[in-house]
Structure formats: structure tokens, C-alpha cells
Amino acid sequence: MTEPTTKAAAPSAGKPVATDPATGRVEREFTVKDRSQFQQTMRRFLRHKLAVGSLIVFLLLVLFAFVGPHLWKYQYTTITPDNSVPPSMKHPFGTDNLGHDMFAQVLRGLQQSIKVALSIALIATVGGTLWGTISGYYKGFVDNALMRFADLILTIPSLALAAALANNFSGSWWIIAIILGGLAAPYVGRVVRGMVLSIREREYVEAARALGASDIRIMLRHLVPNAFAVVVVNATLLVASGILAETSLSFLGFGVRPPDTSLGVLITLGQGAVNTRPWLFYFPGLFIILVALTVNFLGDGLRDALDPQQTRQRR
């Protein structure tokens, strides 16, 4: 009577295994979970501790700016009987010479500055992406016309041009955002155009064109998604540069205007009292620095996560 032979379990297809060299039996299987491109990007981003910390701080600043005014006891327009009071429990950031609570003023100023900065980044990113994609895809006359117009805008000092345009309007935050966003769009367009010029020669783009895909489908389906990494990084950097540009315009008197306020307006009003009432100047300035630094560090983390090859080359 023959004994039944025992067969080693067949290894799963596609999975690396470890076998016993003496018996040939499978000892254990090594399974590697497949990760999508998004999961790999998030994994690399979460390893960038400074960028993760900056993201948390930036979200707290946004929450502070948009939720804080509803929880604080004073409005930014409220005039209290406490004039030029230094920081205290009642007024954490002190008051100005009219009795405005500076904590409420900074909350409003941070809210307006963040709205302007995010709007600038959105307008410049969307406009610049379309600009660069159309220019790089069609090349020839279209490319030359769009790029020469971009060069013309970039040669003009943007702050001076923005001040001249903003001076003819009421100083609303959305007007400032449109002007500054429009002036930043050519910069994004030139960056996106460089990416599109290389992507449009790839095999999958030629295959899509051969299969009869329309130009719009090719641009939206293949070109823009593959330039997404560059677009996202530039968008984060535009937030930082946008808040600095808005601050500069408001400091010069061409940005947001009283009775509304922004961080730039508060800096302007507090510069004359920097020696006698420093809280009027330094608290708004601190929040400008915080927003600019956190967004820049966040952009560094996104760049490293979306383009790991560039990270290895830099190291």
C-alpha cells in the first residue's frame, strides 16, 4: 500500500516566496500591497515632517481667520473705551488709538489677506495652465503670439502695474486678487509650456492623436494631468507671493482700503507707532511671516513628494 504523497502548496502567482532548500516546500510568502500613485505621493509627503507641520499650522491659521471672528467678543469695527492699551487679558493684542481691539483687527486682516492670496493662486494657476497648455500644444504662430505677450507683461514691474490698475478701482479684495492673479498668470504659463512641449512628443499623445482624439481631449486628458505636479507646486508658491504682494499694495495705499482692513493695512497704520506702541506693528507682521513660511515649506514638501527623482538628484 503506497503512502499518499504530500505536495508543497503552490506559491501564489506573482508573489515572491521563500522555500526550504532541503525539501523544496514553501516556508512563507512575501506579499507587497500595491499602491496607487496617489498613495505613493502621500507616503512621500508624510515623510517630510516640516511640510506636514507647515500644513497643520496653515490650516490652523485659516481656521483662526475664518472661525475666530465669530467666537471673539469684539468685531473689527467695534470701538472700545480702551485707547492705546497694551496687550492684556481683555485685549490680547492691545488696542489702537481709536480703541479698536487689535485681536479682532488681526483676525479680519488675516482673513482678507488669505482670501486674496488663495484667489491670486487660483486665478494665476487656472489662467496660466490654459495659457501654457495651448501655447505648448499648438506651437508655431499661436505659441509665438502667446509667449511674446507673456514676455511683455513680465518685463513690466508687476507691483507698479498692479498699483496703477488698482488705483482706478474701489480697493475691494476681489479686484486686487484679479489684478495680481492676472499678472502672475504669464509666469505659470511659461512653466507649463515647457512641460507641455516635452509631454506632447510622448508615445501615448501620438497614439491618442492617431485614434482621432480631439485637441481639447488630448490637452485635458493627457497634457494637463501630466503637468499637474509642476502646477501644484507653483500654486502653493503663488499663495506665499500673493500675500506678500497684497501686503505691499496695501502698504502703499493701493490695496484693501479702510474701513475694511488687511495685514498690509494694519502694518501701514502701525508703522508710525512702532517705537511707542509696537503691538500695532509686530502682531500683523508676525502673521504675514507665518503664512509665507508655512506655504513655502508646504510647497517644498509637495515638490519632493510629486517629483522624487528631483529629490534624489538634489541629495
C-alpha positions in Angstrom: 0.0 0.0 0.0 1.6 3.2 -1.1 1.6 6.3 1.1 -0.1 9.4 -0.3 2.4 11.9 -1.4 2.2 15.4 0.1 2.7 18.2 -2.3 4.0 21.6 -1.3 1.5 24.3 -1.7 1.9 26.1 -5.0 3.0 29.6 -4.5 0.6 32.3 -5.4 1.2 33.8 -8.8 3.2 36.9 -8.9 4.2 36.7 -5.2 7.8 36.2 -4.1 8.3 33.1 -1.9 10.9 31.6 0.4 11.4 27.8 0.1 13.3 25.3 2.2 16.3 24.2 0.1 16.2 20.6 1.5 12.5 19.8 1.0 11.5 22.4 -1.5 8.5 23.3 0.5 7.2 26.9 0.7 8.1 28.4 4.1 6.5 31.8 3.7 5.2 34.2 1.1 6.2 37.9 0.8 3.3 39.9 -0.1 3.6 43.5 -1.2 0.5 45.6 -1.3 0.0 47.5 -4.5 -0.1 51.3 -4.0 -1.6 53.8 -6.3 0.3 56.9 -7.5 -1.7 59.0 -5.1 -0.9 56.7 -2.1 2.8 56.8 -3.0 2.7 60.6 -3.2 1.0 60.9 0.2 3.5 58.4 1.7 6.4 60.6 0.5 4.7 63.8 1.6 4.0 62.4 5.1 7.7 61.6 5.5 8.5 65.3 5.0 7.9 66.4 8.7 8.5 70.1 8.1 5.9 70.2 5.3 3.4 68.2 7.3 3.9 70.6 10.3 3.5 73.6 8.0 0.3 72.2 6.6 -1.1 71.8 10.1 0.0 75.4 11.0 -1.5 76.8 7.8 -4.9 75.0 8.4 -4.9 76.4 11.9 -4.3 79.9 10.6 -7.2 79.5 8.1 -9.4 78.2 10.9 -8.2 81.1 13.2 -9.0 83.7 10.5 -12.5 82.4 9.4 -13.9 81.0 12.6 -12.2 83.3 15.2 -14.2 86.4 14.3 -17.5 84.5 15.1 -16.2 83.5 18.5 -14.4 86.6 19.7 -16.4 89.2 21.7 -15.3 92.2 19.6 -15.8 92.9 15.9 -13.1 94.6 13.9 -15.3 97.7 13.6 -16.1 97.9 17.4 -14.7 100.9 19.2 -14.0 100.3 22.8 -13.3 102.9 25.5 -9.8 101.4 25.9 -7.5 103.6 23.8 -3.9 102.6 23.1 -4.0 99.8 25.7 -1.0 97.3 25.6 -1.7 93.6 25.3 -3.7 92.3 28.3 -6.2 89.5 29.1 -9.0 91.7 27.9 -7.2 92.7 24.7 -4.6 90.0 23.9 -3.1 92.1 21.1 -3.8 95.5 22.7 -5.8 98.4 21.1 -5.1 101.2 18.7 -5.6 104.9 19.4 -9.3 104.8 18.5 -10.0 101.9 20.8 -10.2 99.1 18.1 -9.4 95.7 19.6 -6.3 94.6 17.7 -7.1 90.9 18.1 -10.3 91.4 16.1 -8.4 93.6 13.6 -5.8 91.0 13.0 -8.4 88.3 12.6 -10.1 90.4 9.9 -6.8 91.3 8.3 -5.7 87.7 8.2 -9.0 86.6 6.7 -8.8 89.2 3.9 -5.2 88.5 3.2 -5.7 84.8 3.0 -8.7 85.3 0.7 -6.7 87.5 -1.6 -3.7 85.1 -1.6 -5.8 82.0 -2.3 -7.7 83.8 -5.1 -4.5 85.0 -6.7 -3.1 81.4 -6.7 -6.4 80.1 -8.2 -6.7 82.7 -10.9 -3.0 82.6 -11.9 -2.9 78.7 -11.8 -6.0 78.2 -13.9 -5.2 81.0 -16.4 -1.5 80.1 -16.6 -2.2 76.4 -17.1 -4.6 77.1 -20.0 -2.2 79.7 -21.4 0.9 77.3 -21.3 -1.1 74.3 -22.5 -2.5 76.0 -25.6 0.9 77.6 -26.4 2.9 74.4 -26.0 0.5 72.2 -27.8 -0.1 74.3 -30.9 3.4 75.8 -31.2 4.1 77.9 -34.3 2.2 81.2 -34.6 0.0 80.6 -31.6 3.0 79.8 -29.4 4.9 82.9 -30.5 2.0 85.2 -30.1 1.1 84.0 -26.6 4.7 83.9 -25.4 5.6 87.3 -26.7 2.6 88.7 -24.9 3.7 86.9 -21.7 7.2 88.4 -22.1 5.7 91.9 -22.5 3.8 91.5 -19.2 6.7 90.0 -17.4 9.0 92.9 -18.4 6.7 95.4 -16.7 7.2 95.8 -12.9 4.2 93.9 -11.6 3.8 95.9 -8.4 3.9 99.2 -10.2 1.4 97.9 -12.8 -0.9 96.5 -10.1 -0.8 99.7 -8.2 -1.7 101.7 -11.3 -4.6 99.4 -12.1 -5.9 99.1 -8.5 -5.9 102.9 -8.1 -8.7 103.1 -10.6 -11.0 100.7 -8.6 -12.6 100.7 -5.2 -9.9 98.6 -3.5 -12.1 95.6 -3.0 -10.2 92.4 -2.2 -11.5 90.5 -5.2 -10.4 93.4 -7.5 -6.9 93.1 -6.1 -7.0 89.3 -6.5 -8.0 89.5 -10.2 -5.3 92.1 -10.9 -2.5 90.3 -9.1 -3.6 86.9 -10.3 -3.8 88.1 -13.9 -0.2 89.5 -13.7 1.1 86.2 -12.3 -0.6 84.0 -14.9 2.2 84.5 -17.6 4.8 83.2 -15.2 2.7 80.0 -14.7 2.1 79.8 -18.4 5.8 79.8 -19.2 6.5 77.0 -16.8 3.5 74.9 -18.0 4.5 75.5 -21.6 7.9 74.0 -21.0 6.3 70.8 -19.6 3.8 70.5 -22.4 6.5 70.9 -25.1 8.1 67.7 -23.8 4.9 65.8 -23.0 3.3 66.4 -26.4 6.0 64.3 -28.1 5.3 61.2 -25.9 4.0 58.0 -27.5 0.6 58.0 -25.7 -0.1 61.5 -27.0 0.8 60.4 -30.6 -1.4 57.3 -30.1 -4.4 59.4 -28.9 -3.9 61.7 -31.9 -3.8 58.7 -34.2 -7.0 57.3 -32.7 -8.8 60.6 -33.6 -8.9 62.3 -30.2 -9.7 66.0 -30.4 -7.2 68.6 -29.4 -9.2 69.6 -26.3 -9.4 66.0 -25.2 -5.7 65.5 -25.6 -4.9 68.7 -23.7 -7.3 68.0 -20.8 -6.8 64.2 -20.7 -3.1 63.8 -21.2 -1.2 67.1 -21.1 -2.7 68.9 -18.1 -2.7 65.8 -15.8 1.0 65.0 -16.6 1.9 68.6 -15.8 -0.1 68.5 -12.6 3.0 68.2 -10.3 4.5 71.5 -11.6 1.2 73.2 -11.4 0.5 72.3 -7.8 3.9 73.4 -6.6 3.6 76.7 -8.4 0.2 77.2 -6.9 1.5 76.8 -3.3 4.3 79.3 -4.0 1.8 81.7 -5.5 -0.1 81.8 -2.2 3.1 83.0 -0.4 4.0 85.5 -3.1 0.3 86.6 -3.3 0.0 87.5 0.4 3.3 89.5 0.2 2.1 91.3 -3.0 -1.2 92.2 -1.3 0.7 93.4 1.7 2.9 95.6 -0.4 0.0 97.1 -2.3 -1.9 97.8 0.9 1.2 99.2 2.5 1.5 101.7 -0.4 -2.2 102.6 -0.2 -3.4 100.8 -3.4 -4.7 97.6 -1.9 -7.5 97.0 0.5 -8.7 100.3 1.9 -10.4 101.4 5.2 -12.9 100.9 6.7 -12.0 97.3 5.7 -8.6 96.0 6.6 -5.9 93.5 5.8 -2.5 92.7 7.2 -0.9 95.2 4.9 -3.2 97.9 6.0 -2.5 97.1 9.7 1.2 97.2 9.0 0.8 100.7 7.4 -1.2 102.1 10.2 1.2 100.7 12.8 4.5 101.7 11.3 4.4 105.2 12.8 3.9 103.8 16.3 6.5 101.0 16.1 8.5 102.6 19.0 5.7 103.7 21.2 3.0 101.0 20.6 4.9 98.1 19.0 2.0 95.7 19.2 0.2 97.6 16.4 3.1 96.7 14.0 4.5 93.4 15.2 1.4 91.3 15.6 0.2 91.8 11.9 3.8 91.3 10.8 4.1 88.0 12.7 1.1 86.6 10.9 2.5 87.6 7.5 5.7 85.8 8.2 3.8 82.7 9.5 1.7 82.4 6.4 4.6 83.0 4.0 6.9 80.5 5.7 4.3 77.7 6.1 3.2 77.9 2.5 6.8 77.9 1.2 7.7 74.8 3.4 4.4 73.2 2.2 5.5 73.8 -1.4 8.9 72.2 -0.8 7.2 69.1 0.6 4.8 68.9 -2.3 7.7 69.2 -4.8 9.6 66.4 -3.1 6.5 64.2 -3.0 5.4 64.8 -6.6 8.9 64.6 -8.1 11.0 62.1 -6.1 13.7 61.9 -8.8 14.5 65.6 -8.3 14.8 64.9 -4.6 17.4 62.2 -5.2 19.4 64.3 -7.5 19.5 67.2 -5.1 20.7 64.9 -2.3 
